[in-house]
Amino acid sequence: MGQDQTKQQIEKGLHLYQSNQTEKALRVWMRVLEKSADPAGRFRVLGCLITAHAEMGRYKDMLKFAVVQIDTARELEDPDYLTESYLNLARSNEKLCEFQKTISYCKTCLNMQGTTVSLQLNGQVSLSMGNAFLGLSIFQKALECFEKALRYAHNNDDKMLECRVCCSLGNFYAQIKDYEKALFFPCKAAELVNDYGKGWSLKYRAMSQYHMAVAYRKLGHLADAMDCCEESMKIALQHGDRPLQALCLLCFADIHRSRKDVQTAFPRYDSSMSIMTEIGNRLGLIQVLLGMTKCWMIQKELDKALESIEKAQELAEGLGNKLGLLKLHCLCERIYRTKGQQRELRDHVVKFHECVEEMELYCGMCGESIGEKNNQLQALPCSHFFHLKCLQTNGTRGCPNCRRLSVKPG
């Protein structure tokens, strides 16, 4: 298959894919991969296969094609191709929750000396790295990466990237419990979709609606949460987006749990868990198990709650997800307090405070915890964040956290 024919077949596959004929598109692209002698064409078709498998949640296949793409990029001996292929390798590992590998591949991308094409990819590299740091609960570095990605998006007028970063920032602030910002950023993403997204994939709309649903639920606006989640789920079902379906099912379950409707919540958690297991989203599985634990606690089935916690703890330790561990210690504390088991209770109180210290989840001005309850937060240029009221009350000529870190012992 020559260069022109390769190009035609790739376009044919794209047309089929955009028409929701995914399996037909994959067959066309696989034929190109088998028969094309054009390395640049093979590189591009591998990119199509990587994107398609990512959206379907076939992350192991995504990784397999990313590895083949690296070999093709080396054959082409072009730093731009190599940067793009390492970014795809980073993204594949991010989806499989291999966060340390993601960070390592992202650093490789940033160290490459390519042309302007490589520089334009730096925003996407920063976003992927930020998501990985967030998965590891390293919040300051995550925020630093998201802000870099946002600067790249603004400098290159890349509205799609800006939309994706806003969704990640929504997730970031939802995790540290500044729910106003957790809602603000996906609302901003939804605005970008409305203003610029006429030719974009509907996944951008679905993604912003899902993150809005999460924030609305946390704020207690359950009807709004349900509306946004239903819209997101509708698009996810239309496009066969399994990862988003799993997240929407989790959000539906959380909404029903917030309404104390445990009997409706449990089947949604089970369905979400089934898809999360199938696609390999271990971070999502921790969230499902946390929700199920809270349902068992509502029903006062404390032994079943502890079984869910044990499974979630194994996953959180395997991933290095410190926030997940903190939440689990908090739930254990409540369970053992109810059971009157003082030794186990003390053990989890100690572990909880160790997690808070390790993640630096406290305000460097007042010393109180961050992420324990809904609080307005403000980040300084160094990406350390504080209670907004503390910054307004005390003011600052510099970051107290950075000052402490710069003081050498002795």
Buried (B, 14 or more C-beta within 10 A) or exposed (E): BEEEBBBEBBEBBBEBBEEEBBEBBBEBBEBBBEEBEBBBBBBBBBBBBBBBBBBBBBBEBBBBBBEBBBEBBEEBEBBBBBBBBBBBBBBBBBBBBBBEBBBBBBEBBBEBEBEEEBBBBBBBBBBBBBBBBBBBBBBBBBBBBBBBBBBBBBEBEBBBBBBBBBBBBBBBBBBBBBBBBBBBBBBBBBBBBEEBBEEBBBBBBBBBBBBBBBBBBBBEBBEBBBBBBBBBBBBBBEBBBBBBBBBBBBBBBBBBBBEEBBEEBBEBBEBBBEBBBEBBBBBBBBBBBBBBBBBBBBEEBBEBBBBBBEBBBEBBEEBBBBBBBBBBBBBBBBBBBEEEEEEBBEBBBEBBBBBBEEBBBBBBBEEEBBBBEEBEBBBBEBBBBBBBBBBEEEEEEEBBBEEEEEEEEE
